[in-house]
Amino acid sequence: MELPHIQQLREEVPVVRAGSCLHLARELEVHDIVPINVESREDSWAVKILNLLSMIPFLQAGEHVRELPVFGELEGIFVVGVVDELRYNSKGELELRELKTRSQRTFPSAAQKKSHHLQVSIYKLLFEAMIKGQLNKDVITQHLHLQTEQPLGSEVLGHAHKVGFTVNTFGDLLDLMLLNLTYAEIPDVDTMTIEYCHQADASVIGTEVVRFEEEWVKSELKHYCSFWKGQREAKGVDIEEAWKCRYCDFADICEWRQSKSEEATQKNRANQSK
């Protein structure tokens, strides 16, 4: 999940690369990946939209899809994500599945589980808003600074025509996407499941069914988004999540870490003076 206007500062760490490989392997089980050269930011988003459009008929036919892009506005912020898998279970319910890889053969901590639960819940909100026709063309273009009149690049156009879409500009493709989503008649997500796998051999550690708690999700969104909107100061993580500081782009200038370090130093001095 990402905020598209926030630049990624740190290079991908090995543990993330290992997880990406497992995700890719599963994606290749259901479809091929076609390389497409893009010539503009509009082209990059056009590829996302074409991927989304190609998956709608499979969901309508009761089949499963992987790596489905979801996006939309939440609390005034544009959020982008990729659903690992959508499929129909034995009861005919639409199930959202998220794959999480682990370097150890254990379930994550409660703090990590909380972030995973929030992630799949946000994906559910985004997906259901999309299929209910709640996406707004102007919101998309304004948040992402995209031009509807931008002609699509030659390779993007070629791929669009190959899969049966007659479009010329990015705006044409946006209109097509919104129309298809509105009349797709795809059901809401009934079940959310997180699958934990070991990175070394892809063996399954276990699965967890996540209950959607709308009030909690909205409260968490309001809290986190208030930071990105400049409505509150940054807040340090709970002590059980302090390991995240090792991967933080801003660890060296973090006032919270500095204050915790000073507290520890003062505590040590006090203990030594006893």
C-alpha positions as CSV (number, residue, x, y, z in Angstrom):
1,M,0.0,0.0,0.0
2,E,1.3,3.5,-0.8
3,L,0.7,7.2,-0.9
4,P,1.7,7.9,-4.6
5,H,2.8,11.5,-3.8
6,I,5.4,10.3,-1.2
7,Q,8.8,9.4,-2.7
8,Q,10.4,6.2,-1.7
9,L,13.8,7.1,-0.2
10,R,15.3,3.8,0.9
11,E,16.3,1.0,-1.4
12,E,14.4,-2.2,-1.2
13,V,15.8,-4.4,1.6
14,P,16.6,-8.1,1.1
15,V,13.7,-9.3,3.2
16,V,11.3,-7.3,1.0
17,R,12.9,-8.7,-2.2
18,A,12.5,-12.2,-1.0
19,G,8.8,-11.6,-0.4
20,S,8.4,-10.0,-3.8
21,C,9.8,-13.1,-5.5
22,L,7.1,-15.2,-3.8
23,H,4.4,-12.8,-4.8
24,L,5.7,-12.9,-8.4
25,A,5.7,-16.7,-8.5
26,R,2.1,-16.8,-7.5
27,E,1.1,-14.1,-10.0
28,L,2.7,-16.1,-12.8
29,E,0.5,-19.1,-11.9
30,V,-2.5,-17.3,-13.3
31,H,-1.2,-15.0,-16.1
32,D,1.8,-13.9,-18.0
33,I,3.5,-10.6,-17.5
34,V,3.8,-8.5,-20.7
35,P,6.5,-5.8,-20.7
36,I,5.2,-2.4,-21.9
37,N,7.4,0.7,-22.4
38,V,5.7,3.8,-21.1
39,E,6.4,7.4,-22.2
40,S,4.6,9.4,-19.6
41,R,3.1,9.3,-16.1
42,E,-0.3,8.9,-17.8
43,D,1.0,5.8,-19.6
44,S,2.1,4.3,-16.2
45,W,-1.3,4.7,-14.8
46,A,-2.9,3.5,-18.1
47,V,-1.1,0.2,-17.6
48,K,-2.6,-0.1,-14.1
49,I,-6.0,0.6,-15.5
50,L,-5.6,-1.9,-18.3
51,N,-4.6,-4.5,-15.8
52,L,-7.7,-3.8,-13.7
53,L,-10.0,-3.9,-16.8
54,S,-8.6,-7.2,-17.8
55,M,-9.5,-8.7,-14.4
56,I,-13.1,-7.6,-14.3
57,P,-14.4,-10.4,-16.7
58,F,-12.7,-13.1,-14.6
59,L,-14.4,-11.8,-11.4
60,Q,-17.7,-11.6,-13.2
61,A,-17.3,-15.3,-14.3
62,G,-16.7,-16.4,-10.8
63,E,-12.9,-17.0,-11.2
64,H,-10.0,-15.7,-9.2
65,V,-7.5,-12.9,-10.0
66,R,-4.1,-11.9,-8.5
67,E,-2.3,-8.5,-8.1
68,L,-5.5,-6.5,-8.6
69,P,-4.8,-2.7,-8.4
70,V,-7.1,-0.7,-6.0
71,F,-7.0,3.0,-5.5
72,G,-9.2,5.9,-4.3
73,E,-9.6,8.8,-1.8
74,L,-9.7,8.1,1.9
75,E,-9.9,11.0,4.4
76,G,-8.9,13.4,1.6
77,I,-5.7,11.4,0.7
78,F,-5.3,9.3,-2.4
79,V,-4.3,5.8,-1.5
80,V,-3.0,3.1,-3.9
81,G,-2.7,-0.6,-3.2
82,V,-2.5,-4.1,-4.9
83,V,-4.8,-6.9,-3.7
84,D,-2.8,-10.1,-3.7
85,E,-5.8,-12.3,-4.6
86,L,-9.6,-12.1,-5.0
87,R,-11.4,-15.4,-5.3
88,Y,-14.7,-17.1,-4.6
89,N,-14.7,-19.6,-1.7
90,S,-16.8,-22.8,-1.4
91,K,-19.8,-20.7,-0.2
92,G,-19.7,-18.5,-3.3
93,E,-18.5,-15.6,-1.2
94,L,-15.9,-13.2,-2.6
95,E,-12.7,-13.6,-0.5
96,L,-9.8,-11.1,-0.3
97,R,-6.5,-12.9,0.4
98,E,-3.3,-11.3,1.4
99,L,0.1,-13.1,1.3
100,K,2.6,-12.1,4.0
101,T,6.1,-13.7,4.0
102,R,8.1,-14.3,7.1
103,S,11.9,-14.9,7.6
104,Q,11.0,-17.1,10.7
105,R,8.5,-19.9,10.9
106,T,6.3,-17.9,13.4
107,F,3.3,-15.7,13.3
108,P,4.0,-12.0,13.6
109,S,3.7,-9.9,16.7
110,A,0.3,-8.4,17.7
111,A,1.5,-5.0,16.5
112,Q,2.4,-6.4,13.1
113,K,-0.9,-8.2,12.9
114,K,-2.7,-5.0,13.6
115,S,-1.0,-3.3,10.6
116,H,-1.9,-6.3,8.4
117,H,-5.5,-6.2,9.5
118,L,-5.7,-2.5,8.7
119,Q,-4.1,-3.1,5.3
120,V,-6.7,-5.7,4.1
121,S,-9.5,-3.6,5.6
122,I,-8.4,-0.6,3.6
123,Y,-8.2,-2.7,0.5
124,K,-11.8,-3.8,1.1
125,L,-12.9,-0.2,1.4
126,L,-11.1,0.9,-1.8
127,F,-12.3,-2.1,-3.8
128,E,-15.9,-1.7,-2.8
129,A,-15.9,2.0,-3.5
130,M,-14.6,1.2,-7.0
131,I,-17.2,-1.3,-7.9
132,K,-20.0,0.9,-6.5
133,G,-19.1,3.7,-8.9
134,Q,-17.7,6.0,-6.1
135,L,-14.5,6.7,-7.9
136,N,-14.4,10.3,-9.3
137,K,-12.5,11.2,-12.5
138,D,-11.5,14.6,-11.3
139,V,-10.3,13.3,-7.9
140,I,-8.0,10.9,-9.7
141,T,-6.5,13.4,-12.1
142,Q,-6.2,16.2,-9.5
143,H,-4.5,14.0,-6.8
144,L,-2.1,12.4,-9.3
145,H,-1.6,15.5,-11.5
146,L,-2.6,13.6,-14.6
147,Q,-3.8,15.1,-17.9
148,T,-6.9,13.6,-19.5
149,E,-6.0,14.9,-22.9
150,Q,-2.6,13.2,-22.9
151,P,-2.3,10.8,-25.8
152,L,-1.3,7.3,-24.8
153,G,2.1,6.0,-25.9
154,S,2.4,3.7,-28.8
155,E,3.0,0.5,-26.8
156,V,0.2,1.3,-24.4
157,L,-2.1,2.0,-27.3
158,G,-1.0,-1.2,-29.0
159,H,-1.7,-3.3,-25.9
160,A,-5.1,-1.6,-25.3
161,H,-6.2,-2.4,-28.9
162,K,-4.9,-5.9,-28.6
163,V,-7.1,-6.6,-25.6
164,G,-10.1,-5.0,-27.2
165,F,-10.2,-1.5,-26.0
166,T,-10.6,1.4,-28.4
167,V,-9.0,4.4,-26.7
168,N,-6.7,7.2,-27.7
169,T,-6.1,9.4,-24.7
170,F,-5.7,8.8,-21.0
171,G,-9.1,10.4,-20.4
172,D,-10.7,7.9,-22.8
173,L,-9.3,5.0,-20.7
174,L,-10.4,6.6,-17.4
175,D,-14.0,6.9,-18.7
176,L,-13.9,3.3,-19.9
177,M,-12.7,2.1,-16.5
178,L,-15.3,4.0,-14.5
179,L,-18.0,2.7,-16.8
180,N,-16.9,-0.9,-16.5
181,L,-16.6,-0.7,-12.8
182,T,-20.0,0.9,-12.3
183,Y,-21.8,-1.8,-14.3
184,A,-19.6,-4.8,-13.4
185,E,-22.0,-6.3,-10.9
186,I,-19.2,-7.7,-8.8
187,P,-20.2,-8.5,-5.1
188,D,-18.7,-6.9,-2.0
189,V,-15.9,-8.7,-0.2
190,D,-17.3,-11.1,2.3
191,T,-14.2,-12.6,3.8
192,M,-10.6,-11.4,4.4
193,T,-7.8,-13.9,4.9
194,I,-4.1,-13.4,5.6
195,E,-1.8,-16.2,4.7
196,Y,1.7,-16.3,6.3
197,C,4.4,-18.2,4.4
198,H,8.1,-18.9,5.1
199,Q,10.4,-17.1,2.7
200,A,13.0,-19.9,2.4
201,D,10.7,-22.6,1.0
202,A,7.3,-20.9,0.6
203,S,5.8,-23.3,3.1
204,V,2.6,-22.1,4.8
205,I,3.0,-21.1,8.4
206,G,-0.8,-20.6,8.9
207,T,-3.8,-18.4,7.9
208,E,-5.9,-15.9,9.8
209,V,-9.4,-14.8,9.0
210,V,-9.8,-11.0,9.6
211,R,-13.1,-9.5,10.7
212,F,-14.0,-6.2,9.2
213,E,-14.5,-3.6,11.9
214,E,-15.6,-0.5,10.1
215,E,-15.5,1.9,13.0
216,W,-12.0,0.8,14.0
217,V,-10.8,1.1,10.4
218,K,-12.2,4.6,10.0
219,S,-10.7,5.7,13.4
220,E,-7.3,4.4,12.4
221,L,-7.5,6.1,9.0
222,K,-8.4,9.4,10.6
223,H,-5.5,9.1,13.0
224,Y,-2.8,8.2,10.4
225,C,-4.1,10.5,7.7
226,S,-4.1,13.5,10.1
227,F,-0.3,13.3,10.1
228,W,0.0,13.3,6.3
229,K,-2.4,16.3,6.2
230,G,-0.2,18.2,8.7
231,Q,-2.8,18.1,11.5
232,R,-0.6,16.5,14.1
233,E,3.0,15.8,14.9
234,A,4.7,12.5,14.3
235,K,4.3,10.0,17.1
236,G,6.8,7.3,18.1
237,V,5.9,3.7,17.7
238,D,5.1,1.5,20.7
239,I,8.1,-0.2,22.2
240,E,7.3,-3.6,20.7
241,E,7.5,-2.0,17.2
242,A,10.8,-0.2,17.8
243,W,12.5,-2.7,15.4
244,K,10.9,-0.7,12.6
245,C,13.3,2.2,13.3
246,R,16.1,0.2,11.7
247,Y,14.3,0.5,8.3
248,C,13.1,4.1,8.7
249,D,14.3,6.8,6.3
250,F,14.1,9.4,9.0
251,A,15.8,7.5,11.9
252,D,18.8,9.9,12.0
253,I,16.7,13.0,12.5
254,C,13.9,11.5,14.6
255,E,13.2,13.6,17.7
256,W,11.3,10.7,19.3
257,R,14.3,8.4,19.1
258,Q,16.6,11.1,20.4
259,S,14.3,11.7,23.4
260,K,14.1,8.0,24.2
261,S,17.9,7.7,24.0
262,E,18.3,10.6,26.4
263,E,15.8,9.0,28.8
264,A,17.7,5.8,28.7
265,T,21.0,7.6,29.3
266,Q,19.6,9.5,32.3
267,K,18.1,6.3,33.7
268,N,21.4,4.5,33.4
269,R,23.2,7.4,35.2
270,A,20.6,7.4,38.0
271,N,21.1,3.6,38.5
272,Q,24.9,4.0,38.6
273,S,24.7,6.7,41.2
274,K,22.7,4.5,43.6
